Amino acid sequence: MPATLAPPVPPVRIRKAPVWALGMLAAATGTLESVVAPTLPLLQRELSMSPAQGALLSIAMLITGALVAPVAGSLGDRHGGKRVMIRLMAVVAAGGLVSSLAPNLPVLLLGQVLQGAMVGAMPLSFILVHKHLPTGESQVAIGVVSGLFVGGGMLGTLVAGPIAEGLSRHWMFAIPTFAIVVATLFVHLLMPDDPPARPGARIDWPGLVLLSGVLLTLMLGLALAPDVGSQPLALGALVLVLAALIAGWTAVERRAASPMVDLRLLARPPIWSSYVITFAVCVGTAVSMYLVPQLLAVAGDGYGFGAGSTDIGRYLLPGAVTAAVSGPLGGVAVRRFGAGAVVTAAIGVMAATLAGLALLHTEVWHLVVGKALIALASGVCITAMVVRTATSVEHGDTGTATSLVLVTRVIGFAAGAQISGAFLTAGTPSGSDVPAESAFVIGFAIAGAVTALSLVAVRTMSKGAKE
């Protein structure tokens, strides 16, 4: 008599302690991720870096994070989120150790490349809470983990300078790395194992290589975009290469027996509309992140405030606080009101605030309040997108789908920063280094319009998915 297969064992329901372990890990990785930006001038002095080398150091982790996130999410879906996370955090810890001991720029760059794997921790966390918690509780848990990651980033921005100046640059990497090791140990002890969804699936190496090529080419194209006037041929060649890579990746994924990204998943309205909304919102957010400090620092003819670095940091602190609380707030709001209503409200607030900054920016408090509202609305919206994406797919696709939200977020921020730089460059009169006020006005207005246009995709988001 043939043996019958036992039914799959349902995942163990977890309590608050494992979720807080994931949150602790998110806070530690957010702290480590953010220590370079505020200490870049110090690193440039101590390591004798040129401005171009400093720029490379500041984006090394961003690029590797964009490459690692979809890979980690896909592997987590196939082989189990906890299993992949523990191994991924070993790579991150090694990167933090290398960065803390780095005697020169090449070694520090290697450490940053290894640390970039931390971006993959977010989709893996979403896999775990989606598997081990009912829908309502998982929505709040995703918000908590996202908010603590942002809060960790705020903490890293605040403490990196004092640690580097009071102790040394080595300790600003070593301390959060130690916290990551401790938090990973708690996750290992408290989080139950999650059964792999597709344990026998083989890694789609051609799809992985082609997707990496797509992301690298796209990031390079965004970096060259502001100089399109001086090197149009290079940008044109990158566009052709990008189109070829996308076509090749699409063809490979359609034919693969176990594709890295199921294109049928991306074709679902709740999924692709989430990516469109995330991109548009992140472009608008990045424009405000770039233009507000510039406007505070500039001392133009009848506008600007001539603020120093310390004052600018103080002015931006309320925005950092609202960004930190936006994750948990977004998760609770989605659970109570539904993703569609939350996203619509957040986009409305953000678009109205950007338009308001274009019209009214004559007092410091205008910029402080505006930046805080944008950070809050953006964080709530992105959290709602992650929650909606995670709950719109099967458990076996959670990591892949949510990792692509995070990749879209990175691309949106990069595009918004480059667009802002192009506006200010184009708006700077010849022979001057001070942009015209109209450059800021146009930047805020266009960012508001792009954000508002994403409302078109909100209706599509609700098709084929349950609130």
Buried (B, 14 or more C-beta within 10 A) or exposed (E): EEEEEEEEEEBEEBEEEBBBBBBBBBBBBBBBBBBBEBBBEBBBEEBEBEEEBBEBBBBBBBBBBBBBBBBBBBBBBBBBBBBBBBEBBBBBBBBBBBBBEBEEBEBBBBBBBBBBBBBBBBBBBBBBBBBBBEEBBBBBBBBBBBBBBBBBBBBBBBBBBEBBEEEEBBBBBBBBBBBBBEBBBBBBEBBBEBBBBEEEBEBBEBBBBBBBBBBBBBBBBBBBBBBEEEEEEBBEEBEEBBEBBBEBBBEBBEEBEBBBBBEEBBEBBBBBBBBBBBBBBBBBBBBBBBBBBBBBBBEBEEBBBEBEEEBBBEBBBBBBBBBBBBBBBBBBBBBEBBBBBBBBBBBBBBBBBBBBBBEEBEEBEBBBBBBBBBBBBBBBBBBBBBBBBBBBBEBBBBBBBBBBBBBBBBBBBBBBBBBBBBBBEEBBEEEEEBBBBEBBBBBBBBBBBBBBBBBEBBEBBBEEBEE
